[in-house]
Amino acid sequence: MVFTDFLLSFVGCRSSNSPTKQAKMSKQVMMRFRFDRKKSATKTKEAPIVLEVYHQRARRYLDTGFRVCSHQWNRRLQRVTNHPSALNINEALDAILIRNQSLAVELSSPPNEFSLEAFMDVVSRRDRSHPKTFERFMASRIEERKLSASSRKQHRVVYRAVVESGLFQAFSDLTPYNIARFDAFLRNVKGLTHQVTVANYHKRLKTYIHEAMAFELIDRDPYLGFKVSRGTPKSIRYLNRQEVDNLLSTVLLDRVLTRIRDLFVFQMFTGLSYSDMMALDYTRAERREDGMLYIRDQRLKTKEEYYICLLPKAEEVLERYGFHLPQYSNQKYNAYLKVLAMACHIDKPLSSHMARHTFATTITLSNGVPMQIVAKMMGHSNIKTTQMYAKVLAEDVASEFGRLSKVFG
């Protein structure tokens, strides 16, 4: 179906039977699509398609959310051509035109007379509650959803990649073809080389695509035609027993480094992530009958419940600060940890998450704590996550046997 101009007929708006009057009124509102109003499009540079609304020598333009290159728009047919998603875009343009035609008719029903200002006001309020583009939808949902600060930050990174790619401006752009192009964009333009990282981008993007489906903004999942491999996780870095001993026994004269070490030690003997450690109210810790303090809470990231008793090293840290741990930003904390590693002669770049890895490996699994219990201690929602630590330990054991075989072979 080809639309050029829409002439609002006002059928039934007035009681006059005069054909002349009806014809006159029928020309009061016109609608048509306009492409590249600023004459900036080329064969490689896209420009927007807008809906022009003309009434009483005044014009207003509505953004359709679609952008195409110069050779992809047929002015005579008012149609997108030579575009991989041409069919979907044209169907969406038809829907936009029909929706705005219906609104114009509604605003012209007796006793009202059509007003361009009133029309634009309704359109503005409608668009605020119903985003025209997937980019806008994703941006608003990132801020509206209940996410931890760290998760929201990660989702914003994916959103920026979506905007930079320019592939998902309209909901009709959500196709298997464009998902494949986004995957190539992440690898070739963003320079992401690790499959796990690429898979995480897709995982977070899927969240908003599935929400768009739930809200009936799209009717099919573009990922059904594109499979994403999870890849092999990056090697888990943790401190072995000797490195733990070095960390604990080194004499530190700097007050800030002492505090940083205390935080790392507390993480290392509780398994808490940085965000969970900073968010907890430790005055709520309760003492068991056996004398140990325990904490029961939910992880900020997964909302999974965890339960830990405070080992003596962790309790000592809490008591040292009156159950109110020092507060540092994650960025500053990690920067100081690099300095702490050098001070303690640890040849590894310390990070806040390495303390959690050390708890899972050196502190618990290496000392015979069952995997299911470790999963509960760390608040893992899937025991497969915990199994990765056991796999790492097994690889380290095999590596050491290989080294010994060379020494005594």
VENKA-V275286 format. One record per residue. N is the residue number from 1. SS is DSSP state (a for helix, b for strand, c for the rest). PHI is phi in degrees with one decimal (NA if undefined). D_CENTER is the distance of its C-alpha to the mean C-alpha in Angstrom with 1 decimal. Layout:
# VENKA-V275286
N&SS&PHI&D_CENTER, N&SS&PHI&D_CENTER
This chain:
# VENKA-V275286
1&c&NA&37.5, 2&c&-105.6&37.9, 3&c&-108.3&37.6, 4&c&-113.2&39.3, 5&c&-103.2&40.5, 6&b&-105.3&40.1, 7&b&-106.1&43.4, 8&c&-69.2&43.0, 9&c&-90.1&46.2, 10&c&57.0&46.4, 11&c&-60.1&48.3, 12&c&79.1&50.0, 13&c&-75.1&48.9, 14&c&-133.8&52.6, 15&c&-85.2&55.9, 16&c&-71.1&57.5, 17&c&-99.5&58.6, 18&c&-71.9&59.3, 19&a&-57.8&57.7, 20&a&-65.2&57.8, 21&a&-65.8&55.9, 22&a&-63.7&53.3, 23&a&-64.2&52.8, 24&a&-63.5&52.5, 25&a&-69.7&49.9, 26&a&-66.4&48.0, 27&c&-98.6&47.2, 28&c&-73.6&45.7, 29&b&-127.9&42.0, 30&b&-128.3&40.7, 31&b&-132.9&37.2, 32&b&-158.3&36.1, 33&b&-88.3&33.3, 34&b&-124.5&33.4, 35&b&-119.5&31.7, 36&c&56.1&31.4, 37&c&-61.1&33.3, 38&c&-92.1&33.0, 39&c&55.7&34.3, 40&c&-112.0&31.6, 41&c&-72.9&30.6, 42&c&-132.7&31.7, 43&c&-71.4&31.4, 44&c&-119.4&28.3, 45&c&-108.4&27.0, 46&c&-84.5&25.6, 47&b&-138.6&26.7, 48&b&-78.8&25.8, 49&b&-102.1&27.7, 50&b&-121.9&28.8, 51&b&-100.3&31.1, 52&b&-90.5&34.2, 53&b&-114.6&36.0, 54&b&-114.5&39.7, 55&b&-153.8&42.0, 56&c&49.2&45.3, 57&c&64.0&44.8, 58&b&-117.9&41.4, 59&b&-126.2&38.1, 60&b&-133.9&34.4, 61&b&-123.5&31.4, 62&b&-108.6&28.4, 63&b&-71.3&25.2, 64&b&-84.6&24.5, 65&b&89.7&21.1, 66&b&-106.1&22.6, 67&b&-135.0&23.5, 68&b&-139.9&25.9, 69&c&-85.2&28.4, 70&a&-60.2&32.0, 71&a&-83.4&33.4, 72&a&-106.1&31.0, 73&b&-126.3&32.5, 74&b&-101.3&35.9, 75&c&-64.1&37.4, 76&c&-65.8&40.3, 77&c&-85.3&38.4, 78&c&55.4&35.5, 79&b&-140.1&33.3, 80&b&-83.9&30.6, 81&c&-134.0&32.2, 82&c&56.1&31.5, 83&c&-125.4&27.8, 84&c&-57.3&26.0, 85&c&-111.3&24.5, 86&a&-55.9&27.7, 87&a&-60.4&28.6, 88&a&-64.7&25.3, 89&a&-64.9&25.3, 90&a&-64.8&28.9, 91&a&-62.7&28.5, 92&a&-67.4&25.8, 93&a&-63.8&28.2, 94&a&-58.1&31.0, 95&a&-64.3&29.0, 96&a&-63.3&28.2, 97&a&-64.9&31.9, 98&a&-62.1&33.2, 99&a&-62.3&31.0, 100&a&-76.9&32.3, 101&a&-61.0&35.8, 102&a&-61.3&35.8, 103&a&-64.5&34.7, 104&a&-62.8&37.5, 105&a&-63.7&40.1, 106&a&-60.8&39.0, 107&a&-74.7&39.4, 108&c&-105.2&42.8, 109&c&-69.3&44.2, 110&c&-55.4&47.4, 111&c&-92.9&48.1, 112&c&-82.5&45.2, 113&c&-117.0&45.4, 114&c&-61.5&42.4, 115&c&-131.8&40.9, 116&a&-62.8&38.3, 117&a&-65.0&37.1, 118&a&-64.4&36.7, 119&a&-59.9&34.9, 120&a&-66.7&32.3, 121&a&-64.5&31.9, 122&a&-65.7&31.1, 123&a&-61.1&28.7, 124&a&-62.0&26.9, 125&a&-67.5&26.6, 126&a&-66.4&25.5, 127&a&-71.4&22.7, 128&a&-65.8&21.3, 129&a&-92.7&21.0, 130&c&-140.5&20.0, 131&c&-60.1&17.7, 132&c&-79.1&19.2, 133&b&-120.5&16.3, 134&a&-65.4&13.0, 135&a&-57.9&11.7, 136&a&-65.3&13.1, 137&a&-60.0&12.0, 138&a&-63.5&8.2, 139&a&-60.7&9.0, 140&a&-69.9&11.3, 141&a&-70.0&9.4, 142&a&-60.7&6.7, 143&a&-81.1&10.2, 144&a&-84.1&12.1, 145&c&-70.7&10.5, 146&c&-83.3&12.2, 147&c&-129.2&10.0, 148&c&-71.1&11.7, 149&a&-58.9&11.8, 150&a&-68.8&10.6, 151&a&-66.8&7.5, 152&a&-61.3&6.7, 153&a&-62.3&7.8, 154&a&-64.9&5.7, 155&a&-68.3&2.3, 156&a&-66.4&5.4, 157&a&-61.9&6.7, 158&a&-65.6&5.0, 159&a&-59.4&6.0, 160&a&-62.3&9.2, 161&a&-66.1&9.9, 162&a&-62.1&9.8, 163&a&-65.5&12.2, 164&a&-60.9&14.2, 165&a&-69.4&14.8, 166&c&67.8&16.2, 167&c&-94.1&16.0, 168&c&-126.3&14.2, 169&c&-71.7&15.9, 170&b&-105.4&17.7, 171&a&-62.9&16.9, 172&a&-70.7&19.8, 173&a&-76.4&18.1, 174&c&-80.7&16.0, 175&c&-126.1&18.6, 176&a&-56.2&19.1, 177&a&-61.6&20.6, 178&a&-73.6&17.7, 179&a&-62.5&15.3, 180&a&-64.5&18.0, 181&a&-66.9&18.2, 182&a&-65.8&14.5, 183&a&-60.3&15.2, 184&a&-65.9&18.3, 185&a&-61.7&16.6, 186&a&-61.2&14.4, 187&a&-81.1&17.7, 188&a&-89.3&20.2, 189&c&-98.2&18.8, 190&c&-76.6&16.1, 191&c&74.5&18.5, 192&c&-79.8&16.4, 193&c&-107.1&19.2, 194&c&-93.1&18.1, 195&a&-61.5&17.2, 196&a&-61.9&15.2, 197&a&-64.9&12.8, 198&a&-60.8&12.6, 199&a&-61.6&12.2, 200&a&-67.6&9.2, 201&a&-60.6&7.5, 202&a&-62.8&9.1, 203&a&-59.1&8.3, 204&a&-74.3&4.6, 205&a&-64.1&6.0, 206&a&-57.1&8.8, 207&a&-53.9&7.6, 208&a&-82.7&7.8, 209&a&-67.0&10.8, 210&a&-68.7&12.5, 211&a&-66.1&12.2, 212&a&-60.8&13.8, 213&a&-66.1&16.4, 214&a&-62.0&17.1, 215&c&-88.1&17.7, 216&c&61.5&19.9, 217&c&-87.0&18.3, 218&c&-135.1&18.6, 219&c&-112.3&21.1, 220&c&-148.4&20.0, 221&c&-89.1&17.3, 222&a&-65.5&17.1, 223&a&-76.8&16.1, 224&a&-64.3&19.6, 225&a&-103.8&21.1, 226&c&-145.2&18.9, 227&c&-98.7&18.7, 228&c&-113.0&16.5, 229&c&-75.1&18.4, 230&c&-72.4&16.9, 231&c&76.4&19.3, 232&c&-93.7&21.3, 233&c&-58.4&19.7, 234&c&-61.9&20.6, 235&c&-60.0&23.8, 236&c&-82.8&23.7, 237&c&-101.2&25.5, 238&c&-151.8&27.7, 239&c&-93.8&31.1, 240&c&-81.5&34.2, 241&a&-61.7&37.1, 242&a&-63.7&38.9, 243&a&-68.6&36.0, 244&a&-62.5&35.4, 245&a&-62.4&39.1, 246&a&-60.4&38.9, 247&a&-61.9&36.1, 248&a&-77.2&38.1, 249&a&-94.1&41.5, 250&c&-65.0&40.9, 251&c&-83.2&42.6, 252&c&-112.3&40.4, 253&c&-98.6&42.1, 254&c&-81.7&39.1, 255&a&-66.2&37.9, 256&a&-65.9&34.3, 257&a&-62.4&34.0, 258&a&-62.7&35.8, 259&a&-66.4&33.1, 260&a&-62.8&30.3, 261&a&-62.5&32.2, 262&a&-60.1&32.6, 263&a&-64.6&28.9, 264&a&-64.3&28.4, 265&a&-62.8&31.3, 266&a&-61.8&30.1, 267&a&-61.0&26.7, 268&a&-65.0&28.8, 269&c&-105.9&31.1, 270&c&-124.3&28.6, 271&c&79.4&25.6, 272&c&-73.5&23.3, 273&c&-75.0&20.0, 274&a&-57.5&20.0, 275&a&-65.2&18.0, 276&a&-66.5&20.2, 277&a&-61.7&23.3, 278&a&-74.8&22.8, 279&a&-89.2&22.0, 280&c&-70.0&25.0, 281&c&-98.6&28.2, 282&a&-75.5&30.8, 283&a&-70.5&33.7, 284&a&-87.5&32.7, 285&c&-61.5&33.5, 286&b&-113.2&36.5, 287&b&-101.6&39.3, 288&c&-78.7&40.4, 289&c&-63.8&44.1, 290&c&-82.2&44.1, 291&c&95.6&43.1, 292&c&-84.4&39.6, 293&b&-78.6&36.8, 294&b&-135.4&33.8, 295&b&-128.8&30.4, 296&b&-123.4&28.5, 297&b&-157.9&25.0, 298&b&-116.2&21.5, 299&c&-68.6&18.7, 300&c&-62.6&16.0, 301&c&-73.3&13.3, 302&c&-108.5&14.7, 303&c&63.0&17.3, 304&c&-80.8&19.8, 305&b&-75.4&23.3, 306&b&-131.2&25.0, 307&b&-140.2&28.6, 308&b&-136.3&30.2, 309&b&-98.8&33.7, 310&c&-83.0&34.1, 311&c&-66.7&36.0, 312&a&-50.8&38.7, 313&a&-61.4&36.9, 314&a&-70.6&33.9, 315&a&-64.5&36.3, 316&a&-59.3&38.3, 317&a&-63.7&35.3, 318&a&-59.9&34.6, 319&a&-64.5&38.3, 320&a&-62.2&38.5, 321&c&-111.4&36.1, 322&c&60.4&37.4, 323&c&64.2&34.3, 324&c&-132.1&32.1, 325&c&-66.3&30.3, 326&c&-59.6&29.9, 327&c&-109.5&26.7, 328&c&-134.9&24.9, 329&c&-66.9&21.5, 330&a&-61.0&19.6, 331&a&-64.0&20.2, 332&a&-68.9&23.9, 333&a&-59.0&24.3, 334&a&-67.4&23.2, 335&a&-65.4&25.4, 336&a&-66.8&28.3, 337&a&-63.7&27.8, 338&a&-64.1&28.6, 339&a&-69.3&31.8, 340&a&-60.9&32.6, 341&a&-59.7&32.4, 342&a&-66.1&35.0, 343&a&-64.3&37.2, 344&c&-97.4&37.2, 345&c&57.1&37.9, 346&c&-105.2&34.8, 347&c&-86.4&34.0, 348&c&-143.1&30.2, 349&c&-75.9&27.4, 350&c&-62.3&26.6, 351&c&-142.4&23.2, 352&a&-59.7&22.2, 353&a&-74.1&20.7, 354&a&-65.5&24.0, 355&a&-63.8&25.8, 356&a&-64.6&23.8, 357&a&-64.1&24.6, 358&a&-65.5&28.2, 359&a&-59.9&28.5, 360&a&-68.5&27.5, 361&a&-97.4&29.9, 362&a&-66.8&32.8, 363&a&-82.6&33.1, 364&a&-108.2&32.6, 365&a&-59.3&32.7, 366&a&-66.1&35.3, 367&a&-106.6&37.4, 368&c&83.6&37.5, 369&c&-73.6&35.0, 370&c&-58.2&34.0, 371&a&-60.3&30.5, 372&a&-62.6&29.9, 373&a&-71.3&30.9, 374&a&-61.0&28.6, 375&a&-58.9&25.7, 376&a&-69.2&26.6, 377&a&-60.9&27.2, 378&a&-92.1&23.7, 379&c&71.0&21.9, 380&c&-73.9&20.6, 381&c&-82.1&19.5, 382&c&-138.4&20.8, 383&a&-65.7&24.0, 384&a&-59.8&23.0, 385&a&-63.2&21.0, 386&a&-68.3&24.3, 387&a&-62.9&26.2, 388&a&-61.1&24.6, 389&a&-67.5&26.5, 390&a&-64.2&29.7, 391&a&-64.4&29.3, 392&a&-61.4&28.9, 393&a&-62.3&32.1, 394&a&-63.0&33.9, 395&a&-65.5&33.2, 396&a&-65.5&34.4, 397&a&-63.1&37.6, 398&a&-61.9&38.3, 399&a&-63.2&37.9, 400&a&-67.3&40.3, 401&a&-63.5&42.8, 402&a&-62.9&42.6, 403&a&-65.5&43.4, 404&a&-66.4&46.3, 405&a&-64.3&47.7, 406&a&-73.5&48.1, 407&a&-72.6&49.8, 408&a&-108.5&52.2, 409&c&-73.9&52.4
